[in-house]
Amino acid sequence: MAPGGGEGGEAESLPYRIHDDPDPQKLENLRELTAKLGYKMKSTSTKGATARALNKLMEEVDGHREAKLVQTIALRSMMKAKYSTHNIGHFGLAFDYYTHFTSPIRRYPDTMVHRLLTRYQDGGRSANKNHYEELCEHCSDMEQIAQNAERDSIKYKMVEFMGEFVGEEFDAHISGVQSYGIYCEIDENHCEGLVPIRDLDGDYYDFDEKNFQLIGRRHHSCYQLGDPVRIRVAQANLERRQLDFVLADSAREERKPQHAKPQHAKGGKGKRRKR
């Protein structure tokens, strides 16, 4: 949606849905990682060029083993969309001007836009920008609270659902890597659980944060973001809203590094040991 013309050629105050450019450091990390995987992502200086480079990269990795890894890291480089009267465009949609106005019965920013459009259509003066910026900040904060509540409720029902499948095995992929273990998401139903590092095959593991992987120091077993795995549901703790997985016997074979080489942190940072 394009802005109107206020007094002196200035745009009338209006809440926009804005989405900033990707985080530069995270984008550079993505570029370095994909280079190790054999892909070349151009360095860019403009919003349009960055979007084209990302789209080209997504097309190139589509259908390959590392697709989930690259897609996940690219998604994590994105900034969070929010409401503001200070328009900077919407990177994700490639719009110079964008706002929400289609759901005034369920979303207050849409109601603000409806009221302001009616006001301007009737010849009214531009609304107080500072006042509406405060309202935008409030709406963005409430949106985050609502999303957190939604995430918690989904997690609760996820654990409740998986309680019926304790002991059963599923195909999954690694959806997160931390110093304390790997998060795995079941392909069939997208339920996510943790395989604690103490339950991985016997080895000392280094957490390679930059390359999103755990590397075994003795056997060089590798667990990297996006890798396919076979898991067994070990526990579903509804009170803690926590799913615990273990790797199925068929997935306990030594995993050799298939992606980036480990970048061991100095001073033992992030190193964990089994048992």
C-alpha positions as a Python dict, from the first residue, in 0.01 Angstrom:
ca = {
    (1, 'M'): (0, 0, 0),
    (2, 'A'): (145, 335, -104),
    (3, 'P'): (134, 640, 120),
    (4, 'G'): (-95, 932, 64),
    (5, 'G'): (17, 1292, 41),
    (6, 'G'): (-18, 1508, 351),
    (7, 'E'): (55, 1874, 396),
    (8, 'G'): (381, 1985, 237),
    (9, 'G'): (399, 1659, 39),
    (10, 'E'): (458, 1449, 351),
    (11, 'A'): (285, 1114, 384),
    (12, 'E'): (0, 1088, 633),
    (13, 'S'): (72, 890, 948),
    (14, 'L'): (-11, 523, 901),
    (15, 'P'): (89, 194, 1066),
    (16, 'Y'): (304, -13, 829),
    (17, 'R'): (402, -375, 853),
    (18, 'I'): (779, -351, 817),
    (19, 'H'): (1045, -618, 771),
    (20, 'D'): (1410, -514, 785),
    (21, 'D'): (1694, -661, 579),
    (22, 'P'): (1850, -988, 706),
    (23, 'D'): (2106, -970, 985),
    (24, 'P'): (2439, -898, 809),
    (25, 'Q'): (2649, -1121, 1036),
    (26, 'K'): (2409, -1415, 1009),
    (27, 'L'): (2398, -1367, 633),
    (28, 'E'): (2777, -1376, 620),
    (29, 'N'): (2776, -1697, 829),
    (30, 'L'): (2533, -1846, 578),
    (31, 'R'): (2759, -1741, 292),
    (32, 'E'): (3065, -1900, 453),
    (33, 'L'): (2885, -2224, 535),
    (34, 'T'): (2734, -2266, 189),
    (35, 'A'): (3075, -2200, 35),
    (36, 'K'): (3207, -2505, 225),
    (37, 'L'): (2919, -2703, 79),
    (38, 'G'): (3011, -2600, -274),
    (39, 'Y'): (2764, -2317, -329),
    (40, 'K'): (2846, -1958, -411),
    (41, 'M'): (2624, -1687, -267),
    (42, 'K'): (2716, -1342, -392),
    (43, 'S'): (2792, -1059, -153),
    (44, 'T'): (2531, -789, -203),
    (45, 'S'): (2471, -431, -99),
    (46, 'T'): (2109, -374, -197),
    (47, 'K'): (1783, -524, -72),
    (48, 'G'): (1683, -652, -415),
    (49, 'A'): (2020, -812, -481),
    (50, 'T'): (2014, -987, -142),
    (51, 'A'): (1668, -1129, -211),
    (52, 'R'): (1777, -1254, -554),
    (53, 'A'): (2091, -1415, -410),
    (54, 'L'): (1886, -1596, -143),
    (55, 'N'): (1627, -1714, -394),
    (56, 'K'): (1900, -1844, -626),
    (57, 'L'): (2062, -2030, -336),
    (58, 'M'): (1728, -2190, -239),
    (59, 'E'): (1679, -2309, -596),
    (60, 'E'): (2029, -2460, -609),
    (61, 'V'): (2000, -2657, -283),
    (62, 'D'): (1644, -2778, -348),
    (63, 'G'): (1633, -3157, -353),
    (64, 'H'): (1983, -3198, -209),
    (65, 'R'): (2075, -3348, 128),
    (66, 'E'): (2185, -3012, 268),
    (67, 'A'): (1861, -2836, 171),
    (68, 'K'): (1713, -2838, 523),
    (69, 'L'): (2038, -2709, 669),
    (70, 'V'): (2062, -2415, 429),
    (71, 'Q'): (1692, -2333, 445),
    (72, 'T'): (1692, -2330, 825),
    (73, 'I'): (1999, -2108, 853),
    (74, 'A'): (1863, -1871, 589),
    (75, 'L'): (1536, -1844, 778),
    (76, 'R'): (1719, -1769, 1102),
    (77, 'S'): (1903, -1482, 934),
    (78, 'M'): (1573, -1304, 874),
    (79, 'M'): (1463, -1018, 1096),
    (80, 'K'): (1123, -1024, 1265),
    (81, 'A'): (842, -826, 1102),
    (82, 'K'): (672, -563, 1319),
    (83, 'Y'): (444, -261, 1309),
    (84, 'S'): (573, 95, 1281),
    (85, 'T'): (482, 437, 1143),
    (86, 'H'): (841, 465, 1018),
    (87, 'N'): (827, 280, 691),
    (88, 'I'): (1136, 90, 571),
    (89, 'G'): (956, -152, 339),
    (90, 'H'): (905, -526, 371),
    (91, 'F'): (1206, -736, 275),
    (92, 'G'): (1028, -1073, 276),
    (93, 'L'): (754, -957, 38),
    (94, 'A'): (979, -721, -159),
    (95, 'F'): (731, -435, -108),
    (96, 'D'): (831, -71, -60),
    (97, 'Y'): (501, -7, 117),
    (98, 'Y'): (298, -268, 302),
    (99, 'T'): (40, -269, 577),
    (100, 'H'): (-226, -495, 728),
    (101, 'F'): (-588, -401, 672),
    (102, 'T'): (-784, -715, 579),
    (103, 'S'): (-867, -846, 930),
    (104, 'P'): (-999, -561, 1148),
    (105, 'I'): (-1220, -802, 1346),
    (106, 'R'): (-919, -991, 1483),
    (107, 'R'): (-617, -764, 1451),
    (108, 'Y'): (-604, -416, 1603),
    (109, 'P'): (-345, -273, 1356),
    (110, 'D'): (-597, -341, 1079),
    (111, 'T'): (-857, -144, 1273),
    (112, 'M'): (-614, 148, 1306),
    (113, 'V'): (-556, 144, 930),
    (114, 'H'): (-931, 138, 857),
    (115, 'R'): (-993, 432, 1086),
    (116, 'L'): (-709, 636, 941),
    (117, 'L'): (-805, 563, 581),
    (118, 'T'): (-1161, 675, 656),
    (119, 'R'): (-1025, 987, 825),
    (120, 'Y'): (-802, 1077, 529),
    (121, 'Q'): (-1072, 997, 276),
    (122, 'D'): (-1295, 1249, 455),
    (123, 'G'): (-1024, 1514, 433),
    (124, 'G'): (-897, 1486, 790),
    (125, 'R'): (-552, 1598, 901),
    (126, 'S'): (-266, 1354, 945),
    (127, 'A'): (-282, 1175, 1281),
    (128, 'N'): (-21, 1224, 1552),
    (129, 'K'): (269, 1006, 1439),
    (130, 'N'): (425, 966, 1783),
    (131, 'H'): (96, 848, 1929),
    (132, 'Y'): (50, 589, 1657),
    (133, 'E'): (410, 475, 1689),
    (134, 'E'): (340, 396, 2054),
    (135, 'L'): (33, 199, 1947),
    (136, 'C'): (243, 13, 1689),
    (137, 'E'): (502, -81, 1951),
    (138, 'H'): (225, -205, 2180),
    (139, 'C'): (74, -415, 1899),
    (140, 'S'): (414, -566, 1815),
    (141, 'D'): (469, -653, 2183),
    (142, 'M'): (125, -812, 2212),
    (143, 'E'): (184, -1007, 1892),
    (144, 'Q'): (500, -1156, 2044),
    (145, 'I'): (316, -1249, 2363),
    (146, 'A'): (42, -1415, 2159),
    (147, 'Q'): (296, -1608, 1953),
    (148, 'N'): (470, -1730, 2269),
    (149, 'A'): (137, -1845, 2412),
    (150, 'E'): (55, -2021, 2086),
    (151, 'R'): (394, -2191, 2086),
    (152, 'D'): (347, -2311, 2445),
    (153, 'S'): (-1, -2448, 2374),
    (154, 'I'): (119, -2629, 2062),
    (155, 'K'): (408, -2779, 2259),
    (156, 'Y'): (167, -2899, 2529),
    (157, 'K'): (-63, -3071, 2279),
    (158, 'M'): (241, -3209, 2095),
    (159, 'V'): (370, -3378, 2411),
    (160, 'E'): (20, -3500, 2497),
    (161, 'F'): (-18, -3651, 2150),
    (162, 'M'): (324, -3819, 2148),
    (163, 'G'): (258, -3974, 2490),
    (164, 'E'): (73, -4248, 2303),
    (165, 'F'): (383, -4337, 2103),
    (166, 'V'): (650, -4385, 2370),
    (167, 'G'): (884, -4661, 2255),
    (168, 'E'): (797, -4624, 1887),
    (169, 'E'): (1040, -4519, 1613),
    (170, 'F'): (1007, -4244, 1354),
    (171, 'D'): (1205, -4087, 1072),
    (172, 'A'): (1315, -3737, 1165),
    (173, 'H'): (1572, -3469, 1093),
    (174, 'I'): (1796, -3261, 1319),
    (175, 'S'): (1618, -2928, 1371),
    (176, 'G'): (1856, -2776, 1627),
    (177, 'V'): (2205, -2832, 1764),
    (178, 'Q'): (2318, -2717, 2108),
    (179, 'S'): (2609, -2798, 2339),
    (180, 'Y'): (2376, -3022, 2543),
    (181, 'G'): (2226, -3227, 2259),
    (182, 'I'): (2037, -3229, 1931),
    (183, 'Y'): (1675, -3139, 1867),
    (184, 'C'): (1498, -3367, 1620),
    (185, 'E'): (1174, -3301, 1436),
    (186, 'I'): (966, -3599, 1326),
    (187, 'D'): (903, -3580, 952),
    (188, 'E'): (555, -3728, 973),
    (189, 'N'): (396, -3492, 1225),
    (190, 'H'): (659, -3219, 1295),
    (191, 'C'): (675, -3297, 1668),
    (192, 'E'): (1013, -3197, 1810),
    (193, 'G'): (1211, -3353, 2093),
    (194, 'L'): (1561, -3351, 2241),
    (195, 'V'): (1824, -3621, 2220),
    (196, 'P'): (2051, -3532, 2515),
    (197, 'I'): (2424, -3544, 2445),
    (198, 'R'): (2461, -3810, 2718),
    (199, 'D'): (2249, -4043, 2504),
    (200, 'L'): (2460, -4010, 2189),
    (201, 'D'): (2706, -4289, 2107),
    (202, 'G'): (3012, -4301, 2332),
    (203, 'D'): (3247, -4018, 2247),
    (204, 'Y'): (3363, -3674, 2355),
    (205, 'Y'): (3174, -3411, 2158),
    (206, 'D'): (3275, -3061, 2051),
    (207, 'F'): (2996, -2814, 1981),
    (208, 'D'): (3079, -2641, 1653),
    (209, 'E'): (2839, -2348, 1682),
    (210, 'K'): (2947, -2181, 1360),
    (211, 'N'): (2874, -2491, 1152),
    (212, 'F'): (2570, -2605, 1353),
    (213, 'Q'): (2706, -2947, 1444),
    (214, 'L'): (2842, -3177, 1713),
    (215, 'I'): (3167, -3354, 1627),
    (216, 'G'): (3302, -3661, 1807),
    (217, 'R'): (3670, -3615, 1894),
    (218, 'R'): (3766, -3983, 1881),
    (219, 'H'): (3542, -4134, 1614),
    (220, 'H'): (3458, -3808, 1431),
    (221, 'S'): (3087, -3884, 1442),
    (222, 'C'): (2896, -3586, 1308),
    (223, 'Y'): (2548, -3459, 1395),
    (224, 'Q'): (2460, -3152, 1190),
    (225, 'L'): (2152, -2938, 1152),
    (226, 'G'): (1926, -3081, 881),
    (227, 'D'): (2068, -3435, 889),
    (228, 'P'): (1814, -3720, 865),
    (229, 'V'): (1796, -3947, 1170),
    (230, 'R'): (1587, -4231, 1305),
    (231, 'I'): (1459, -4168, 1658),
    (232, 'R'): (1268, -4353, 1926),
    (233, 'V'): (1033, -4168, 2163),
    (234, 'A'): (1180, -4215, 2511),
    (235, 'Q'): (961, -3994, 2727),
    (236, 'A'): (673, -3746, 2704),
    (237, 'N'): (665, -3524, 3014),
    (238, 'L'): (339, -3328, 2996),
    (239, 'E'): (408, -3127, 3311),
    (240, 'R'): (735, -2994, 3171),
    (241, 'R'): (604, -2988, 2811),
    (242, 'Q'): (912, -3185, 2709),
    (243, 'L'): (971, -3467, 2462),
    (244, 'D'): (1282, -3682, 2502),
    (245, 'F'): (1409, -3891, 2213),
    (246, 'V'): (1693, -4138, 2171),
    (247, 'L'): (1851, -4241, 1846),
    (248, 'A'): (1714, -4571, 1722),
    (249, 'D'): (1958, -4861, 1705),
    (250, 'S'): (1968, -4831, 1325),
    (251, 'A'): (2091, -4473, 1359),
    (252, 'R'): (2369, -4542, 1610),
    (253, 'E'): (2631, -4626, 1351),
    (254, 'E'): (2925, -4390, 1352),
    (255, 'R'): (2845, -4076, 1155),
    (256, 'K'): (3140, -3938, 962),
    (257, 'P'): (3145, -3563, 890),
    (258, 'Q'): (2961, -3502, 563),
    (259, 'H'): (2944, -3126, 561),
    (260, 'A'): (3168, -2852, 700),
    (261, 'K'): (3482, -2932, 894),
    (262, 'P'): (3468, -2862, 1267),
    (263, 'Q'): (3592, -2530, 1396),
    (264, 'H'): (3696, -2620, 1750),
    (265, 'A'): (3664, -2341, 2002),
    (266, 'K'): (3971, -2249, 2198),
    (267, 'G'): (3985, -2308, 2568),
    (268, 'G'): (3742, -2600, 2559),
    (269, 'K'): (3431, -2384, 2511),
    (270, 'G'): (3122, -2589, 2449),
    (271, 'K'): (3290, -2925, 2498),
    (272, 'R'): (3075, -3192, 2651),
    (273, 'R'): (3139, -3552, 2737),
    (274, 'K'): (2913, -3853, 2731),
    (275, 'R'): (2842, -3968, 3088),
}
